[in-house]
Amino acid sequence: MNESVSQDYDIIIVGAGMVGATLACALGQQGFRIGLIEVNEPNFDWPADSVDQRVSAITCASQKIFESIGAWPLMCKQRVSPYRDMRVWDATGSGSVHFDCAQLGEPLLGHIVENRVILFGLHEQLQKLDCVDLITPASVTQLDIELEQARVALDNGQQLTAKLVVAADGSRSKLRELAGIETSGWSYEQHGVVAHITTSKSNQETAWQRFMPDGPLAFLPLSDDNSSIVWSTTPEHADQLLAMDEADFLDELQEAFGDHLGRMLKCGPRAAFPLRMQHAKKYTLPRLALLGDAAHTVHPLAGQGVNLGLADAASLAEVIVDARQQRQDFGAHRILRRYERWRKGENLAMLSTMDGFKRLFGSTQPLMKWLRNTGLHLTNSTSPLKNMIMRQAMGMEGDLSRLAKGQTLNEEQ
Ligand SMILES: Cc1cc2nc3c(=O)[nH]c(=O)nc-3n(C[C@H](O)[C@H](O)[C@H](O)COP(=O)(O)OP(=O)(O)OC[C@H]3O[C@@H](n4cnc5c(N)ncnc54)[C@H](O)[C@@H]3O)c2cc1C
């Protein structure tokens, strides 16, 4: 990466998380001059036998995006875990669904990847790009939108300008706040407890999810044949789960999940994250675009959050590259609105679906209980419906960007 930081860029991206780093790779590989601002200095030095607490279910569409920018082989060299089956069932009834990749004629349904492995692959690719300056540790303190450019001030005293500023700084986006963009949404009154769990039986390359009244409990398969859990539950219960000693925690986990994976033997460090549904009222202003969690956050029950953000990044990159190709000002609002029109509807549909699922499965009313169990039975026995849901969950439906189709940004449509 360049030591000397130029003050003027084509594009400033705030946030070098999974979504911001993906956009920086895609556009940097097209020769755009990019200032990538990250508050937490990335650290890729971890003990070989440790597992990241945070993992993501990566869809086939997201894998294609990573392949298109050359980051996927680097992630695979670290470790990624394919999953071929998914089993979902309701704790309060007999309804269940079994999704199987063979039924779809696909080799797998997706991969579970540690977040730090995703970031490692992306940052390795970024380091090869002289036109990308990673400015870290640094945070934005001021944003001024002018006619021809946007100007940002950083907490280290630097002043940067660019034709376009992108907010990829997560759900509590400072840039969104500075731009005065409001959000709608609410707290789910749930926290997601995450941990690495060693079980006596193999994970069977299967993603398991049991819906309980307080929230879903997911076991996601890892390459060490163990699993990473996301246990969504009330904030009070989450606090208790974090405070318990390991043996008590494993006992409670066993009781909640049953013996599908044998005995719960060991647990890594535990952490909890508050869960919110949040949607920005606007994704764009002149010279500004929001994407990833800065634009939307969704319940993790279907593992879609980062996948939506990666789809945003791939779509925005395409809109920008096409505008430059046609000698248009890619920071102009009418160009950025193309990105907003493309992504906002699809994201809203996913947010609403996840919200509906969360309510349906969280209800203790007899009618809702009947409805969800009947729905699960029906889905399981109706192949076209099941296949449609699966293809949607794999990111293979909708208006896909060129990168998500495995093409290059320059490819003719
Ligand atoms: C428990 C849990 C499980 C999940 N599981 C899945 C899953 O299986 N699959 C899935 O698709 N999604 C999952 N998600 C959602 C997923 O983690 C998020 O959607 C994803 O992290 C969003 O990525 P992002 O890059 O937009 O934001 P972030 O990951 O939040 O990255 C934002 C980046 O911006 C930086 N930053 C923040 N503020 C500033 C600032 N002011 N200046 C500079 N830099 C800044 C941060 O340090 C960070 O690097 C899960 C979420 C939770 C809570």
The ligand as an SDF file (V2000), in Angstrom:
LIG
                    3D

 53 58  0  0  0  0  0  0  0  0999 V2000
  -24.7050  -12.7400   15.2550 C   0  0  0  0  0  0  0  0  0  0  0  0
  -24.6600  -12.3820   13.8020 C   0  0  0  0  0  0  0  0  0  0  0  0
  -24.5390  -13.3790   12.8380 C   0  0  0  0  0  0  0  0  0  0  0  0
  -24.5160  -13.0540   11.4780 C   0  0  0  0  0  0  0  0  0  0  0  0
  -24.4180  -14.0480   10.5480 N   0  0  0  0  0  0  0  0  0  0  0  0
  -24.4530  -13.7390    9.2330 C   0  0  0  0  0  0  0  0  0  0  0  0
  -24.3880  -14.7570    8.2210 C   0  0  0  0  0  0  0  0  0  0  0  0
  -24.2970  -15.9600    8.5100 O   0  0  0  0  0  0  0  0  0  0  0  0
  -24.4220  -14.3870    6.9110 N   0  0  0  0  0  0  0  0  0  0  0  0
  -24.5550  -13.0790    6.5610 C   0  0  0  0  0  0  0  0  0  0  0  0
  -24.6450  -12.7890    5.3620 O   0  0  0  0  0  0  0  0  0  0  0  0
  -24.5890  -12.0910    7.4760 N   0  0  0  0  0  0  0  0  0  0  0  0
  -24.5420  -12.3870    8.7990 C   0  0  0  0  0  0  0  0  0  0  0  0
  -24.5960  -11.3910    9.7350 N   0  0  0  0  0  0  0  0  0  0  0  0
  -24.6290   -9.9970    9.2890 C   0  0  0  0  0  0  0  0  0  0  0  0
  -23.2340   -9.5110    8.8990 C   0  0  0  0  0  0  0  0  0  0  0  0
  -22.3170   -9.7490    9.9620 O   0  0  0  0  0  0  0  0  0  0  0  0
  -23.2790   -8.0370    8.5340 C   0  0  0  0  0  0  0  0  0  0  0  0
  -24.2900   -7.8430    7.5820 O   0  0  0  0  0  0  0  0  0  0  0  0
  -21.9340   -7.6040    7.9450 C   0  0  0  0  0  0  0  0  0  0  0  0
  -20.9230   -7.6380    8.9150 O   0  0  0  0  0  0  0  0  0  0  0  0
  -22.0340   -6.1850    7.3760 C   0  0  0  0  0  0  0  0  0  0  0  0
  -20.8070   -5.8610    6.7770 O   0  0  0  0  0  0  0  0  0  0  0  0
  -20.4190   -4.3450    6.5310 P   0  0  0  0  0  0  0  0  0  0  0  0
  -19.0500   -4.3740    5.9200 O   0  0  0  0  0  0  0  0  0  0  0  0
  -21.5100   -3.6300    5.8570 O   0  0  0  0  0  0  0  0  0  0  0  0
  -20.3680   -3.7120    7.9880 O   0  0  0  0  0  0  0  0  0  0  0  0
  -19.3460   -4.0680    9.2410 P   0  0  0  0  0  0  0  0  0  0  0  0
  -19.0590   -5.5090    9.1890 O   0  0  0  0  0  0  0  0  0  0  0  0
  -20.0400   -3.5000   10.4030 O   0  0  0  0  0  0  0  0  0  0  0  0
  -18.0630   -3.2550    8.8350 O   0  0  0  0  0  0  0  0  0  0  0  0
  -17.9980   -1.8580    8.9940 C   0  0  0  0  0  0  0  0  0  0  0  0
  -16.5360   -1.4440    9.0020 C   0  0  0  0  0  0  0  0  0  0  0  0
  -16.4730   -0.0300    9.1280 O   0  0  0  0  0  0  0  0  0  0  0  0
  -15.5540    0.3280   10.1620 C   0  0  0  0  0  0  0  0  0  0  0  0
  -16.0250    1.5810   10.7230 N   0  0  0  0  0  0  0  0  0  0  0  0
  -17.0840    1.8020   11.5200 C   0  0  0  0  0  0  0  0  0  0  0  0
  -17.2210    3.1120   11.7870 N   0  0  0  0  0  0  0  0  0  0  0  0
  -16.2170    3.7340   11.1370 C   0  0  0  0  0  0  0  0  0  0  0  0
  -15.8270    5.0910   11.0180 C   0  0  0  0  0  0  0  0  0  0  0  0
  -16.5120    6.0760   11.6280 N   0  0  0  0  0  0  0  0  0  0  0  0
  -14.7310    5.4030   10.2710 N   0  0  0  0  0  0  0  0  0  0  0  0
  -14.0430    4.4290    9.6550 C   0  0  0  0  0  0  0  0  0  0  0  0
  -14.3680    3.1140    9.7320 N   0  0  0  0  0  0  0  0  0  0  0  0
  -15.4460    2.7820   10.4440 C   0  0  0  0  0  0  0  0  0  0  0  0
  -15.6310   -0.8410   11.1480 C   0  0  0  0  0  0  0  0  0  0  0  0
  -14.4640   -0.9160   11.9350 O   0  0  0  0  0  0  0  0  0  0  0  0
  -15.7700   -2.0230   10.1880 C   0  0  0  0  0  0  0  0  0  0  0  0
  -14.5220   -2.4800    9.7380 O   0  0  0  0  0  0  0  0  0  0  0  0
  -24.6170  -11.6990   11.0790 C   0  0  0  0  0  0  0  0  0  0  0  0
  -24.7320  -10.6850   12.0430 C   0  0  0  0  0  0  0  0  0  0  0  0
  -24.7610  -11.0160   13.3980 C   0  0  0  0  0  0  0  0  0  0  0  0
  -24.8870   -9.9170   14.4260 C   0  0  0  0  0  0  0  0  0  0  0  0
  1  2  1  0
  2  3  1  0
  2 52  2  0
  3  4  2  0
  4  5  1  0
  4 50  1  0
  5  6  2  0
  6  7  1  0
  6 13  1  0
  7  8  2  0
  7  9  1  0
  9 10  1  0
 10 11  2  0
 10 12  1  0
 12 13  2  0
 13 14  1  0
 14 15  1  0
 14 50  1  0
 15 16  1  0
 16 17  1  0
 16 18  1  0
 18 19  1  0
 18 20  1  0
 20 21  1  0
 20 22  1  0
 22 23  1  0
 23 24  1  0
 24 25  2  0
 24 26  1  0
 24 27  1  0
 27 28  1  0
 28 29  2  0
 28 30  1  0
 28 31  1  0
 31 32  1  0
 32 33  1  0
 33 34  1  0
 33 48  1  0
 34 35  1  0
 35 36  1  0
 35 46  1  0
 36 37  1  0
 36 45  1  0
 37 38  2  0
 38 39  1  0
 39 40  1  0
 39 45  2  0
 40 41  1  0
 40 42  2  0
 42 43  1  0
 43 44  2  0
 44 45  1  0
 46 47  1  0
 46 48  1  0
 48 49  1  0
 50 51  2  0
 51 52  1  0
 52 53  1  0
M  END
$$$$
